[in-house]
C-alpha cells in the first residue's frame, strides 16, 4: 500500500467518524427535545411506559436511518463531500472523475448498509482493495480522491 493510499484510507476513516459524531449529536438533541415535549406532565403506568419505550426506540432507529440517508445522499450529490470529507480534504467522484448524481449518491448510501451489516467488512474492504474502494464504492462505481 502506498503512502498516498494510506492517507486516503485514514482520511476516509476520520471523515466517517466526524460525520457519525455530527449525526449522532444532532439526532440525540432532537430526540431529547421531542421526548421532553411528549412526556412533559404525563403519567404512565408500567405497561404504557414499556410500549412507549418500544415505540420510541423504533422511531429513534428509523429516523436515524432516514437522517443518515438524507445527509449522505444530499452532500455527496451536491458537492461530493460530507462535512467530514470537507474537513479531511477528500471527495467522492464517479470512476471517470465526475460529480455523482443524486441517484448514484443514494445507491452509494444504500451500499453503506451492505458494507456495514456483515461486521462492517464492506468498509474494511477498502484497506485491502487495490483501488482503496469499499463495497459501496464498487456498487455505485465511485471512488474517493484527495481534493
Buried (B, 14 or more C-beta within 10 A) or exposed (E): EEEEBEBBBEBBBBBBEBBEEBBEEEBEEBBEEBEEEEEEEEEEEEEEEEEBEEEBEEEBEEBBEEBBBEBBBBBBBEBBBBBBBBBBBBBBBBEEEEBBEEEBBBBBBBBBEBBBEEEEEBBBBBBEBEEBBBBBBBBBBBBBBEE
